[in-house]
Amino acid sequence: MKRVIGLGGIFLKCRDCENTRAWYAKHLGINVESWGAQFNFGDDPHPAAYSVLSFFKSGTDYFDPSESPFMINFRVDDLDALVAALRTEGVPLIGEPLKEEFGKFAWLLDPEGNKIELWEQPK
């Protein structure tokens, strides 16, 4: 019997839900409805699309500067273009984008102080 077959979702506590939904829609291009957003892999341009669940020790600094006990990782199609757009929109990045064997990465904080990792899978 299969039990867990993928990442079901990410749920955020927000001080200002309306502003946070609008921020995700504007800066990350997520089609957000009043209840949230749904991502279907069938529409994904990457044939080897996948999501991960990963665990970090409580003392990790990988989520810094966020004080949240989680970080959100969003898969993106073109990290360089998105980073350029975010910079144009005045959204500050945390550090500089990184390219490594697992793909390209960039980091930012949402209006609630939650760290977001943007990830472009290697081709």
N, C-alpha and C positions, 0 to 999 in steps of 0.2 A: 504494500500500500504506500503510495506517495503521500507525503504529508505536506512539506513546503516545496513549492515549485518556482518561487520567484519573490521579488519584493512587492508586497501588496500596496504599500503607500507610506507616506511620511505625514505625520500630524503635528501641527505647530500650535502652541498656545500663543496668542497674540494680544497685546494691549490694545491695538487698533486694527481690527480685522480688515476693514474697508481699505485703509491706506496700504496695508501690507499686500492685499490682493492686487491693488492697482499697481504697486511697485513691481511685483512679479510679472504682471502683464506687460507693463511698459518696458522694463529693462531686460527681462529674460525672454520676452515673447511667448509666454505661456498663456494659452487660452483659458483664462480663469473664469469660472462661473461662481455664483453665490455660495455654493457648497465646496468648491475646490476645482481640481483639474484631473483629467484622466489621460494617461499616456498608453497608446496601443502600439506594441512592437510590430504589428502587421503593417503599419504605416512608416516604419523606420527605414531610412535610406541605407543603413548599414546592415549587410546580410548576416553578420555575426553578432548582432546586438545582444547585450546582456546587462543585467544589474547585479550588484553584489550587496551582501550584508557583511560588515566587518566589525570587529571588536577591538577596542583600544583600552589599555590600562588607564585607570582613573587619573593618574598623574601626567598623562600625555600633554604635551604642549601643541599638538597638531591642530587642535580646535581653537587655539588662541588667535586673536584676542577675544573671541566670544566666551562668555561665561556659561553658555548653554551646554547641557550634557550630551549634545548630539551635533552632528554636522550633516548637511544635505549635500549629496553629490548629484548633479544633473549632467546627463550626457548631452553634448552639443555637436552639431555638424561641422562647424567651422569656428574653432576657438579664436583664431587671429581676428576674424571679422567681428565676432561678438565683443572681444576685448576692445577693439577700436571703437565700436559703437558705444560701449559702456563708458569709455574715457570721454568721448564726445558729449555724452549725457551727464557727465560730472560724477559718475559713480566711481569712488575710489577702490582700487584693488589693494589686496593685502600682499605685499611683496611683488615680485615679478612673475609672469607666467613661466612655466617649466615644461621642457620636453624631455621625456625619458622613454624607456622601452615599453611602458604600459600606455603611452599616449601623451597628450598635451594637457596641462592643468593650469588653472588660474583660480584665485580665491577672492572673495568679497564678503561683506556683511549686508544682510537685509535690514530694513528699518527697525526691526525688533532686536538687532544685535546677534542674530543667528548666522554662523559662518556657512557660506555656500562654496562648494568646490565645483568648478566647471571642468568637464572632462570630454576631450575629443579622443575617441578610440583610435588606435593606429590603423591605418588602411591595410 
